[in-house]
Amino acid sequence: MYKRLFSLLMTAGVLAAACDVKDGSVVTEVVLDKSDVKIIKGSTVQLNADVLPETAQDRTVTWSSDNQAVAFVDQTGLVEAIAAGTANISAEAGGKTALCKVTVSAVPVESVVITNGDEEGTQLSAAEIQRTQSMQLTVVVTPAEVLGTEYTAIWKSGDDKIATVDDKGLVTAVAKEGKTKISVTVGDKTAECEVTALPRSIDFLMANETSKSLKVGETWTMGISGSPADNDDTVSWASSDEAVATVSDAGLVTAVGKGNAKITAKSTLSPKAHYAECDLMVYEDEAALEMKFVTIPAGSFWMGSPDGKSGVAKEPRRLYNETRHYVTITKPFKIGVYEVTNAQYAQFLNETGVKEDGKSATTKTELLYESSGSCDWGLHYDSDVQKWVPVPGYDNYPVIFVNWYGASEFAEWAGGTLPTEAQWEYACRGGKDDLPFGIGDGKHLDGTMANYMCGQTYDYDKGGTNPSDAKPLGKTCEVGSYAPNAYGLYDMHGNVYEWCSDWYVYDLGTDEDTDPTGPDTSEDDKRVVKGGCYEISPVQCRSAAREGYSMVATEGQKFGFRIVKPVE
């Protein structure tokens, strides 16, 4: 019995010893070195786990996060902060778990600055904006990456009745005077800019007419155009010479005395930047600028010159481009009694805004060349008054250095056109068909009858040109210096070549024609000139004589013109 009892006791002891060994190998607890952690987004923290008892056979720790969008943990216990929020990090071993609460906060805003968007990011503490105008403000945040990811910029105006601001920082002035604070808040930081609203000034101001001519005693209200239409601005007026012209506060100009003055309208809010000017010429004698016309009746005539092959004697010294043909003019027309003068052309240039370059203000085409050198009988540009003026003493001389474009634009401005070649020759002849000239007896020309290179005379009965002792003037002469033709037209022969509207071709043909306007084009871009000039022989001064010149001819001292108008 004792042996059996002993045996039982021994067995129990062995079993107890075996149980003690087994229990020592089981995990009883997992302990973390941190139970509550606060970190900033983007940073990391290392968690460490202690598995008890030390004798535990399986000490492997498995890490996990219950909110990986906030915090991620790898299998070494390294926690990475992903986004603001909270997450529980667990460490598990042997069925035992330990937790650590991780709180992730956003990256803090260090500073907020308002700028005007320049590259340097210069802080803007104050700004001025005119009523209805806008200004873009920009917020600069440190650190920059938090804007739009962690935080939103919140813009605010202290007084929307003075200036408003949208959610992008665009500030618009509402009142024409006053101050308000524009603020922007990012996180817990705020920046401010003081905005002053100002009256709306004129952005653009111009004169409706940049040049004007008035007779002494006349008045004229200078028109101006400005933008924007809803401006809060006023305009001040001034005359550069009140002995020439005065101007009222309403822009009423009164011509006081002969001369030139500049009338100026200036923005009161920004007079240096915004102003309009008009060059004013005041004259005493209106007749100097008046254009006189005579009416030429409808009718028919032989255009060109006879070549002796049709029963009519050949015109002495005729040129081969003067093909004779019968032309009918069906409507009467008015033509200038005189060639257009320097004074008249200066008025045109100034009233249409042609500046020193001589180019049209609308078409930008060069119209004339400034008179100079040995041919200084035309126009100069006076830079002091910024206008074209005749060379002193040459107001009533024919304008020179004018090309076809300049003649054509003047004609349109004056309400007419350049004459056709047929109109010009018909008017020049004055009823003297089949004779070289429309003045005198029609058969001869000398230095007492016209301004040409009068070392020669022309005599039809003596076969054309003959030597003469008369000395030429060598320059243009005042219009109307010689006797007129039967229609009352002066200087149709000599003085200056006169532009016609027609394209130039060598041969006009022999067919009968009615109201011809010339060919549709010219192979070498030439227009017809008629009448000869002061430096040409009498042969080129004949009624039938014709030449073609480039529309931008540079031999400008020889070219002038007169215009025609319809009979109303």
C-alpha positions, 0 to 999 in steps of 0.5 A: 500500500505504501509503495502504491501511495509513494508511486502516486505522490511521485507521479503528481510531483512530475505532473506539477513540475511539467505544468510549471514549465508549460505556464512559463512559456505563455505570453501574459502581457504586452506592454508599450512604451507609450500609450498616448502620442501627439504628433504633427502630420508628416512626422514619425514616432517609434513605438516599442513593445515589451512581451511578458514574460521573458520566458514566453516562447513566441514573442513575435509582435504584430502591429496594426492601425485602426485608421490608416488614413490618419496614422500608418504603422509598420511591423517595426512599430514605426508610426507615420502621421498621414493626416489630422485625426486620431488612430489607435495603434495596437501591438499584439503578441500571443493573443495579448494586445496593447494600445497607443492612442495617436493624435495627428495634428495639422502642420501649424501656420507660422505666418500669413502675409498679403502681397500684390502678387509680385515675385518677391512677395513683398508685404502689402499693408495699404493700397489705393483703388479707384471706384469700380476698379479691382486689384488682385491680392495674394496670400503668402503662407509659411509653410506654403504647402499647408494652403489648400491642403490643411487650410483654406484662405478666408478673405473678408472686407471690413466694409462691403460698402467701400470695397468688396473681396471675393474668395480669391482675394480680388478686391473691388472698390465700390465707393468713390471715397473711404477706407476699409480693412481687407483681411485674410485668415489661414488657420490661426493667423491673420493678415490685413491690408488697408484699402482706400477707395478713390474717385474714378478718373478718366482713363482715356481722353482725346479731342474730337478734332486735333486741329481747327481753323477759326476766323477772328470773332468766331466761337467753337465748342471743342468736343472731347471724348473720354472713358470710362463713361461713368468717371467721377472726373472733371476737366480743366481747360486752358489756351496756350495764348489767350491773345489768339484764343480764349476757352471757357470752363465748358470748352467754348473757344473764342478766336481773339486774334490772328495766330496759333494756339493750343487748346488743352483739356486736362483731367482734374484727377490726373492732369499729367497723364490724361489730356486732349489737345487741339491745334488752333489757327486763327485767321483774319481773312476768310478769303485766303482759305476759300476755294472758288469754282466755275461751272463748265458746261456739258459738251463735246470736244476733240481730246488729244492733238491732230497728227495730220492724218485725218485732214486736220493739220498736225499740231507742231511738236505733238507727242505720240501719246496724244491720240486724238479722239472725240469725247462727250462730257454729258454733265456740267461740273465745277472746277477750281478757279485756281490751283490748291494753295499752300494755305488751303492744304495746310488747313486740310493737313491740320484739320485731319491730324497729319503730323510731321511725317506727312502721313494721313492720320487714317490711311497712314499713307504719306501725302506730301514731303516737307518743302526744303532746300532750293524749292522752299515755297511750300509747307513746313511742319512747325514743331513748336505749335505742332502744325503745318504752316506755309513758308512765310510769304507763300500762303497763296502759292500752289501747294507743292511736294504733294503726291497723288494720294495727298491730292486725292485725300484733299479732294475728298476732304473738300467735298470733291474729286480730282478731275478726270483727264477728259474733264481737265483737258476740256476745261483747259481748252476753254472752247479752243478745240484743235489749238494748242492752248486755251489762253490768248489766241490759242496758237502761241505761248510766251513768258507773259502768259504762263509760268514755264521755262520761258527761254522758248516761246511756242508759235503754232504758225512758225512750227512750234518752239522758238528761242526767247530772251525771256528769263524764267522765274525758276519757281512757282508763282502766286496763283492767278498771276496770269490771265485766265482762259475763256472759262475764267480758269487760271494757270491751266498752263504751267506753274505746276503739273496737275494731278488727274484721277486717271491711271496713265497708259500711253495710248488712249486709242481713237474711239469716240468716248463718253465721260471717260474715266481712264483705264482700270489700271496702269502697268507701272502704277502711274497717274496722269498729270497735265498742264506742264510746270514752271521748269518745263518747255512750252511743248509740255504745257499744251492742252493735249500734252500728258505725262504719267508719274508715280503716285508717290513721285519724289520730284514733288516741287513740280506737282500740284492740283485743283479739284472738281465738284458736281453741279448740284 
